[in-house]
């Protein structure tokens, strides 16, 4: 149910670069990446879309857990999680830097 859009597209597969940054993935085999064979493309904008989740019966706020490894340029690259409550017509960032547990990485750290 996952899909990607933008350029370059995110691909799910086994990494095959000799100079690999991602040496271990959460499920043991596969990762979503913008390039399975090397560096990502500079000046690109792409999205990874999850299937829809229905949280309408939750009695407390849902929690999302992701395993993330990134190799990015400080002050230029970024990633965040967004949600939609109107079927994808509009989106809102989930949380903010400095909120929650381990939410968004501090851009001043290596």
Secondary structure, DSSP 8 states (H G I E B T S, - for coil): --EEEEES--EEE----SS-S----TTSS-EEES-TTS---TT-EEEEE------TT-SS-------------TTT-----EE-SSTTSS-EE-S-TT-SSS-S--TT--
